[in-house]
Every structure is written in C-alpha cells, then in structure tokens.
Amino acid sequence: MSREQAQSSVKVLTKAVAVLDALAEGGEMTPAQLSERLGEPRGTLYRVLAALEEHDLVQAGARRGGYQLGLHLFTLGNAVARRFGDERAAALPVMERLNGGTIPLHGGANARALLAFEPEEFWRRYAEHAPLTAFTPETETSPDGLYRQLRETRDGGYSLSDQDVIPGIASIGAPVFDHENRIRASISLSGPRPAVLESCFEEDVRLVREAAAAISRQLGQDAAARTKPAERR
C-alpha cells in the first residue's frame, strides 16, 4: 500500500468513527443530519454508512432514511466488558467488610433484591461468611429462612421488607439488570408500614417494578434479550 493509500484509509476510518460517535450521542440520524453535524459531504457519508452497514456496525433506523448503531457493536462491547472479570467474587469480601456499618445484604428489600438474583452459591458463601444480624424481631437470621425469602423474591420479581430493619417501616425492592441480563443494582420504595403494605400495596409493587424495568432497559437488558436467551436463574 502506498503512502497516499494509507493516508486515505486513515481518513476513511476517522470519518467512520465520527459517524459512530455521532449516532451514539444523538441517536438515529439521516445522512443529511449527519452531514450537517459532521460537516462532511452527504455523498461521502452515504459511502461510509454503506461500509458500516455491511459489517452490521450501523443499521436502518425506525424512520425512513435513518440510521442507528448496529448490534455488532453490542458484541464488541461485551468483549470489552469481559476483560474486567467476575466482579461477584471481587465484591464479596468488600461487601462482607461493609456488613454492619450499613444494611447488610440479608436486611431490607433493597439489599435482598440484589442478593436474590445472584447465584445460589453466592447466597451460601454470604451466609457462611457474614453474620445474619438481627435488627428487629422480624429479621430473618437463619440461612434456610433467608434462602426461602430470596427464592420468593426471584419468583415474584420483587422483595419485601416488613419491619425487619426498622420497626414500623416497610419497603418494596426490585432488581435492575444490565445488557448481559446480570443484576447490577436495585431500587426500592419505603415508608410507614400502613402506607406501603396496606393502602396501596399492589400499586406500589407495580411502580417499583416498572421503575426497575425502565432502568434495566436503559442499561441494555432488552438488547440482551434480543441477542440471546435469558439465563435461567
């Protein structure tokens, strides 16, 4: 390859990266919109988009003539994410050190929503290494009882805390998943027990689960469902 050809290839690559960056920042765009945003001729962008589309780096959008990022970028992103290894194993010692100063994983709806969607081996390791401290008479302190609560949380899709951390206070928690359908966070609603569990319990559960689902979609959970079956938990 001549020096001129090499320089031309670098310029094309630079334009392709600029297109991907623009679509990542601005969402779906037409060649005309990209031309205005990037200051490139529309004809040049048609050629760049065609090359990117051939490799599934961009794809047709919902609007006529629009383009959006392609699913091959999702695959590449997963490859990068895998470099960081299994954070579950790395997180357990840290969470154990935090246990007591803050609400531990077995206490409260928010924490149990996190723990419930980890592998059951993680549950057993947690029960073996972290004391199941009682905060109130309602706190579950036996491993078998905790496992039962966690399975109920998985089955129902939400966790429930009924005065097991603070007397008179109840909470409802729901899990948040990422683009690999793995638990990443949880969200909860809490308040006086009658307000949370008696007057509008079903509505509260619906609102918490919908909020968690909306955050999960922002983290790419829907994309994970389109590209591979969800793992059985």
C-alpha distance (Angstrom), angle and dihedral (degrees) to the residues before:
residue distance angle dihedral
M1 . . .
S2 3.81 . .
R3 3.76 122.9 .
E4 3.80 90.3 -108.4
Q5 3.80 91.5 52.3
A6 3.81 91.5 48.6
Q7 3.80 91.1 51.0
S8 3.81 90.3 48.5
S9 3.82 91.2 51.4
V10 3.79 91.1 50.9
K11 3.81 90.7 51.3
V12 3.81 91.5 50.9
L13 3.81 90.8 48.9
T14 3.79 90.5 49.2
K15 3.80 90.4 52.3
A16 3.80 91.3 47.7
V17 3.81 91.3 52.7
A18 3.82 89.8 47.9
V19 3.82 89.8 53.6
L20 3.83 91.8 49.9
D21 3.80 91.2 47.7
A22 3.80 91.0 49.6
L23 3.81 92.5 50.7
A24 3.80 90.7 46.6
E25 3.79 91.6 52.6
G26 3.78 101.2 35.7
G27 3.78 104.1 28.8
E28 3.79 122.9 -138.8
M29 3.84 114.2 8.9
T30 3.78 140.0 171.8
P31 3.83 122.6 -127.7
A32 3.81 88.0 -104.6
Q33 3.80 91.7 55.3
L34 3.80 91.2 46.4
S35 3.79 90.2 49.3
E36 3.78 91.0 54.1
R37 3.80 92.7 45.0
L38 3.80 97.7 45.7
G39 3.79 100.8 31.1
E40 3.80 91.9 -125.9
P41 3.83 126.7 134.1
R42 3.78 113.1 -96.2
G43 3.80 91.7 -125.0
T44 3.80 91.2 56.8
L45 3.79 91.0 50.8
Y46 3.82 92.0 50.4
R47 3.81 88.6 57.5
V48 3.81 93.5 45.8
L49 3.81 91.9 47.6
A50 3.80 91.6 48.9
A51 3.81 90.8 53.6
L52 3.79 92.5 46.7
E53 3.80 91.6 47.2
E54 3.81 90.6 52.2
H55 3.81 88.4 61.2
D56 3.83 94.2 41.6
L57 3.80 91.5 -113.5
V58 3.80 89.0 124.8
Q59 3.80 130.5 19.8
A60 3.77 139.0 -172.6
G61 3.77 113.5 -73.5
A62 3.78 131.1 -137.3
R63 3.81 92.3 -95.9
R64 3.78 123.4 69.4
G65 3.80 109.6 -90.5
G66 3.79 93.3 5.7
Y67 3.79 127.4 130.3
Q68 3.78 131.6 -155.5
L69 3.80 136.0 179.4
G70 3.82 114.6 -70.4
L71 3.79 129.2 -124.1
H72 3.80 93.2 -113.2
L73 3.80 86.5 75.3
F74 3.82 87.4 59.0
T75 3.82 88.9 57.4
L76 3.79 91.5 48.8
G77 3.80 91.0 48.4
N78 3.79 90.7 53.0
A79 3.80 90.0 53.1
V80 3.80 90.2 54.7
A81 3.81 92.4 46.2
R82 3.81 91.7 53.0
R83 3.82 89.8 62.8
F84 3.77 89.3 72.6
G85 3.79 91.7 64.0
D86 3.77 129.5 -148.8
E87 3.76 107.0 -26.1
R88 3.81 91.3 -174.2
A89 3.80 91.5 74.7
A90 3.80 91.9 43.5
A91 3.81 92.9 47.6
L92 3.80 98.9 51.4
P93 3.84 98.0 74.1
V94 3.80 90.6 46.4
M95 3.81 92.6 48.8
E96 3.79 89.5 48.5
R97 3.82 90.6 53.8
L98 3.79 89.7 49.8
N99 3.83 91.5 49.6
G100 3.86 109.2 114.2
G101 3.81 99.2 18.1
T102 3.79 89.0 68.6
I103 3.79 132.1 17.3
P104 3.82 106.5 -64.2
L105 3.78 123.6 -132.8
H106 3.81 94.1 -95.7
G107 3.80 94.0 52.8
G108 3.78 124.6 79.1
A109 3.79 134.6 3.5
N110 3.79 96.1 -88.6
A111 3.81 94.4 53.5
R112 3.80 95.4 42.0
A113 3.81 90.4 50.9
L114 3.81 86.4 61.0
L115 3.79 95.4 45.3
A116 3.81 96.4 44.1
F117 3.78 94.7 64.4
E118 3.78 95.3 49.6
P119 3.84 117.8 95.0
E120 3.81 114.3 -80.2
E121 3.81 89.4 -115.7
F122 3.81 86.6 63.5
W123 3.83 88.9 53.5
R124 3.80 91.4 54.0
R125 3.79 92.9 47.1
Y126 3.79 89.9 49.8
A127 3.83 92.9 49.6
E128 3.81 90.5 48.1
H129 3.80 97.0 48.5
A130 3.81 104.8 31.4
P131 3.82 122.2 58.5
L132 3.81 111.7 -119.9
T133 3.78 93.3 -128.0
A134 3.81 119.2 -160.7
F135 3.81 114.1 -131.7
T136 3.80 95.7 173.8
P137 3.82 134.3 0.4
E138 3.83 86.6 -92.2
T139 3.83 95.3 60.5
E140 3.80 113.0 112.4
T141 3.81 107.3 -127.0
S142 3.81 103.4 169.6
P143 3.82 119.9 88.3
D144 3.81 92.7 -133.3
G145 3.79 91.6 50.6
L146 3.80 90.8 48.8
Y147 3.81 91.4 49.7
R148 3.81 89.2 51.7
Q149 3.83 90.6 52.6
L150 3.79 91.3 48.4
R151 3.80 93.0 50.4
E152 3.81 90.1 49.7
T153 3.80 88.3 51.9
R154 3.81 91.4 52.2
D155 3.79 92.6 47.2
G156 3.80 94.6 47.8
G157 3.79 98.6 36.6
Y158 3.80 92.9 -127.4
S159 3.81 139.3 65.9
L160 3.77 127.9 -129.8
S161 3.79 129.4 -150.8
D162 3.78 115.3 -167.7
Q163 3.81 108.0 -175.2
D164 3.82 92.6 -50.3
V165 3.81 93.6 129.3
I166 3.82 105.8 24.6
P167 3.83 123.6 16.6
G168 3.78 111.2 -111.6
I169 3.81 94.6 15.2
A170 3.81 125.3 106.3
S171 3.78 131.8 -179.1
I172 3.79 141.9 -172.8
G173 3.81 120.7 -147.6
A174 3.80 134.6 -171.8
P175 3.82 132.1 -169.0
V176 3.80 126.8 -110.8
F177 3.83 118.0 -148.1
D178 3.80 132.5 -164.1
H179 3.81 135.9 -141.5
E180 3.82 90.6 -72.0
N181 3.82 91.6 51.9
R182 3.80 89.5 -111.8
I183 3.80 125.2 139.0
R184 3.79 111.0 -99.2
A185 3.81 106.8 158.7
S186 3.76 144.1 -17.6
I187 3.76 136.9 -132.2
S188 3.78 127.6 -151.0
L189 3.77 145.8 -175.8
S190 3.80 119.2 -145.8
G191 3.76 139.3 174.4
P192 3.80 144.0 119.0
R193 3.80 109.8 -20.3
P194 3.84 97.1 -115.8
A195 3.81 92.0 51.7
V196 3.81 94.3 48.8
L197 3.81 104.4 34.9
E198 3.79 106.6 24.0
S199 3.79 116.6 32.6
C200 3.82 100.8 41.0
F201 3.80 108.3 -1.6
E202 3.82 97.8 144.5
E203 3.80 91.8 47.6
D204 3.80 91.1 48.4
V205 3.80 91.3 51.8
R206 3.81 90.7 49.1
L207 3.81 93.0 50.0
V208 3.81 94.2 48.1
R209 3.81 93.5 47.0
E210 3.81 92.3 46.7
A211 3.80 90.9 49.9
A212 3.81 91.6 50.2
A213 3.81 91.0 47.2
A214 3.82 91.3 50.8
I215 3.81 91.6 52.4
S216 3.82 90.3 46.4
R217 3.80 90.1 54.2
Q218 3.79 89.5 52.8
L219 3.82 87.9 53.7
G220 3.80 91.0 53.1
Q221 3.80 103.1 -101.0
D222 3.82 91.6 140.2
A223 3.80 90.2 54.4
A224 3.80 89.6 53.0
A225 3.79 90.5 52.4
R226 3.83 91.0 51.6
T227 3.78 95.0 50.8
K228 3.81 102.7 40.7
P229 3.82 139.0 4.4
A230 3.77 115.8 -89.4
E231 3.78 113.3 -102.8
R232 3.75 115.8 -106.6
R233 3.79 107.9 -112.0
